[in-house]
Amino acid sequence: RGRHGRVLLSHARRILARDRVVVVANLRTAPQAMWPAQIHDAKCAVRWVRKNAKEFGIDPQRIALFGASASASLGSLVALTAQSGELDDPAGDRDISTDVRGVCALSGIYDFEYYAKVDSGDRSLFVNVIPPYLGTTQKYYRAASAAHYIHAGAPPFFLTHGLQDNRVPFSQMPYFASLLKKVGVAVETETINHYQHGAIPGQMPDPSYDVTDRKIYSFFDRLS
């Protein structure tokens, strides 16, 4: 949905051209549904893909995730809690694994406590994103933060973020990457100059879209 949905759909078309299968999952969103509905839906989507893999010509052992903004955060949560079963929907089929080979995450928020206490950017998430999603207190900040589920043996990550992003501050990416590296998780990062939480009118991102795209597709190719 929105501009990030359009970005992901454009990537999906190009990934399809590389002989990959792309599944686009729609999740419940706030305020119609609050946390943890979104992570339950994300895990359900992975289970559905794995359960129906044969029908669509998918190798169930070669599933990776790709998300931007909110879906980057959720994809990271799925990857980091697959082994432990944390954040699973009690009604979900736990006999089907949510393991993935890797995650490409664009402009995600990975630690809500860090956002609240260290770098809140323009604070706009406090206005119209966090309250309908997590409520008006910090009760669920830790539970909804991928940074608090990092563990050795987690799948590799490719992270990109706009240097001028003040909505989801750029600092989220190097902070999250440093935590992943600390426990030996493979992580690649790409800092995009002249880019905020979306394109800056009249400016071209550096590196260019094409360069970043090639790095993203190379990351997915290496997971295979």
C-alpha positions as CSV (number, residue, x, y, z in Angstrom):
1,R,0.0,0.0,0.0
2,G,1.1,3.6,-0.5
3,R,4.4,4.7,-2.0
4,H,6.3,1.9,-0.4
5,G,3.9,-0.7,-1.8
6,R,4.5,0.8,-5.3
7,V,8.3,0.6,-4.7
8,L,8.0,-3.1,-3.7
9,L,5.7,-3.9,-6.7
10,S,8.2,-2.4,-9.1
11,H,10.9,-4.6,-7.5
12,A,8.6,-7.6,-7.7
13,R,8.2,-7.2,-11.5
14,R,12.0,-7.1,-12.0
15,I,12.5,-10.1,-9.7
16,L,10.0,-12.1,-11.6
17,A,12.0,-11.4,-14.7
18,R,14.9,-13.2,-13.0
19,D,13.0,-16.5,-12.8
20,R,11.9,-16.0,-9.2
21,V,8.4,-16.4,-7.7
22,V,7.1,-13.4,-5.9
23,V,4.3,-13.5,-3.4
24,V,2.8,-10.2,-2.3
25,A,1.1,-10.5,1.1
26,N,-1.6,-8.1,2.4
27,L,-1.6,-7.7,6.2
28,R,-4.1,-6.1,8.6
29,T,-3.1,-2.6,9.3
30,A,-3.8,-0.1,12.2
31,P,-6.2,1.3,13.3
32,Q,-8.4,-1.6,12.1
33,A,-6.1,-4.0,13.9
34,M,-3.5,-3.4,16.5
35,W,-0.3,-5.2,17.4
36,P,0.3,-8.2,17.2
37,A,-2.1,-8.8,14.3
38,Q,0.5,-7.6,11.8
39,I,3.2,-10.1,12.8
40,H,0.7,-12.9,13.0
41,D,-0.4,-12.1,9.4
42,A,3.2,-11.9,8.2
43,K,4.1,-15.3,9.7
44,C,0.8,-16.7,8.3
45,A,1.9,-15.5,4.9
46,V,5.2,-17.4,5.1
47,R,3.4,-20.5,6.3
48,W,1.0,-20.3,3.4
49,V,3.8,-20.0,0.9
50,R,5.6,-23.0,2.4
51,K,2.4,-25.1,2.5
52,N,1.5,-24.3,-1.1
53,A,5.0,-24.3,-2.5
54,K,4.6,-27.3,-4.7
55,E,1.5,-25.8,-6.4
56,F,3.4,-22.7,-7.4
57,G,6.8,-24.2,-8.2
58,I,8.5,-22.8,-5.1
59,D,11.4,-24.4,-3.3
60,P,10.2,-24.3,0.3
61,Q,13.7,-24.1,1.5
62,R,14.5,-21.0,-0.5
63,I,12.0,-18.4,0.8
64,A,13.3,-14.9,1.4
65,L,11.6,-11.7,2.5
66,F,11.6,-8.2,1.0
67,G,10.0,-5.2,2.7
68,A,10.0,-1.5,3.0
69,S,9.1,0.7,6.0
70,A,6.6,-1.2,8.1
71,S,7.0,-4.4,6.1
72,A,10.8,-4.2,6.5
73,S,10.3,-4.2,10.3
74,L,7.8,-7.1,10.1
75,G,10.0,-9.1,7.8
76,S,12.9,-8.7,10.2
77,L,10.7,-9.9,13.1
78,V,9.6,-12.9,11.1
79,A,13.2,-13.9,10.3
80,L,14.5,-13.4,13.9
81,T,11.7,-15.2,15.7
82,A,11.3,-18.2,13.3
83,Q,13.4,-20.5,15.3
84,S,12.1,-19.6,18.8
85,G,8.4,-19.4,17.8
86,E,8.1,-16.1,19.6
87,L,5.3,-13.9,18.3
88,D,3.5,-16.8,16.7
89,D,-0.2,-16.7,16.4
90,P,-1.6,-19.2,18.9
91,A,-4.1,-20.2,16.2
92,G,-1.4,-20.7,13.6
93,D,-0.1,-24.0,12.3
94,R,3.1,-24.3,14.2
95,D,4.0,-27.5,12.3
96,I,4.9,-25.3,9.3
97,S,8.1,-23.4,9.8
98,T,8.5,-19.7,9.2
99,D,12.2,-20.0,8.5
100,V,13.5,-17.8,5.7
101,R,16.9,-17.7,3.9
102,G,17.4,-13.9,4.2
103,V,15.8,-10.5,4.5
104,C,16.1,-7.4,2.4
105,A,14.8,-4.5,4.4
106,L,14.4,-0.9,3.2
107,S,13.9,2.1,5.6
108,G,12.7,0.0,8.5
109,I,12.2,0.8,12.1
110,Y,13.9,-2.0,14.1
111,D,13.8,-0.7,17.7
112,F,10.9,1.4,18.9
113,E,12.6,2.0,22.3
114,Y,15.7,3.4,20.5
115,Y,13.3,5.6,18.4
116,A,11.6,6.9,21.6
117,K,14.7,7.4,23.7
118,V,17.6,8.1,21.4
119,D,16.5,9.4,17.9
120,S,12.9,10.2,17.1
121,G,13.6,12.2,13.9
122,D,10.8,14.5,13.2
123,R,8.6,12.6,15.8
124,S,5.9,12.1,13.2
125,L,5.5,8.4,14.0
126,F,4.2,9.5,17.5
127,V,1.4,11.4,15.7
128,N,-0.2,9.0,13.3
129,V,1.6,5.6,13.3
130,I,2.6,4.3,16.7
131,P,-0.5,5.1,18.8
132,P,-3.0,3.2,16.5
133,Y,-0.4,0.4,16.1
134,L,1.1,-0.1,19.5
135,G,-1.0,2.1,21.8
136,T,-0.3,5.3,23.6
137,T,2.2,3.8,26.1
138,Q,5.5,2.0,25.6
139,K,4.1,-1.3,26.7
140,Y,4.6,-3.1,23.4
141,Y,7.7,-1.2,22.1
142,R,10.2,-4.0,23.0
143,A,7.9,-6.8,21.8
144,A,7.5,-5.1,18.4
145,S,11.2,-4.4,17.9
146,A,13.3,-6.7,15.8
147,A,16.4,-5.6,17.6
148,H,15.4,-7.4,20.7
149,Y,15.2,-10.8,19.0
150,I,18.7,-10.9,17.4
151,H,20.5,-14.1,17.9
152,A,23.5,-16.0,16.5
153,G,22.5,-18.1,13.5
154,A,19.9,-15.7,12.2
155,P,19.6,-15.5,8.4
156,P,21.6,-12.8,6.5
157,F,20.2,-9.2,6.1
158,F,20.6,-6.6,3.4
159,L,19.6,-3.1,4.8
160,T,19.1,0.2,2.9
161,H,18.1,3.5,4.3
162,G,17.9,7.1,3.2
163,L,20.4,9.4,4.8
164,Q,17.9,12.3,5.0
165,D,15.1,10.1,6.4
166,N,13.6,11.9,9.4
167,R,10.4,10.0,9.6
168,V,12.1,6.7,10.3
169,P,15.5,8.1,11.2
170,F,18.5,6.9,9.3
171,S,20.2,5.9,12.6
172,Q,17.9,2.9,12.8
173,M,19.9,1.1,10.1
174,P,23.5,1.4,11.5
175,Y,22.2,0.7,15.0
176,F,20.4,-2.5,13.9
177,A,23.3,-3.6,11.7
178,S,25.8,-3.2,14.6
179,L,23.7,-5.5,16.8
180,L,23.4,-8.1,14.0
181,K,27.2,-8.0,13.4
182,K,27.9,-8.3,17.2
183,V,26.5,-11.9,17.2
184,G,27.9,-12.8,13.9
185,V,24.9,-12.4,11.6
186,A,25.8,-11.5,8.0
187,V,24.6,-8.1,7.2
188,E,25.2,-5.7,4.3
189,T,24.1,-2.0,4.4
190,E,23.6,0.6,1.7
191,T,23.3,4.3,2.7
192,I,21.3,6.3,0.2
193,N,22.2,9.9,0.0
194,H,19.6,12.5,-1.3
195,Y,16.8,10.1,-0.1
196,Q,14.4,10.5,2.8
197,H,11.5,8.1,3.6
198,G,10.9,8.1,-0.1
199,A,12.3,10.1,-3.0
200,I,13.2,13.8,-2.5
201,P,11.5,15.8,-5.3
202,G,14.1,17.0,-7.8
203,Q,17.0,15.0,-6.4
204,M,18.5,11.7,-7.6
205,P,19.5,9.2,-4.9
206,D,23.2,8.4,-4.6
207,P,23.9,5.6,-5.3
208,S,21.3,5.5,-8.1
209,Y,18.3,3.2,-8.2
210,D,19.9,1.0,-10.7
211,V,23.0,0.5,-8.6
212,T,21.1,-0.3,-5.4
213,D,18.7,-2.6,-7.3
214,R,21.7,-4.6,-8.6
215,K,23.0,-5.0,-5.1
216,I,19.6,-6.2,-3.9
217,Y,19.2,-8.8,-6.6
218,S,22.8,-9.9,-6.1
219,F,21.9,-10.4,-2.4
220,F,19.0,-12.6,-3.3
221,D,21.0,-14.5,-5.9
222,R,23.6,-15.4,-3.3
223,L,21.0,-16.8,-1.0
224,S,20.2,-19.4,-3.6
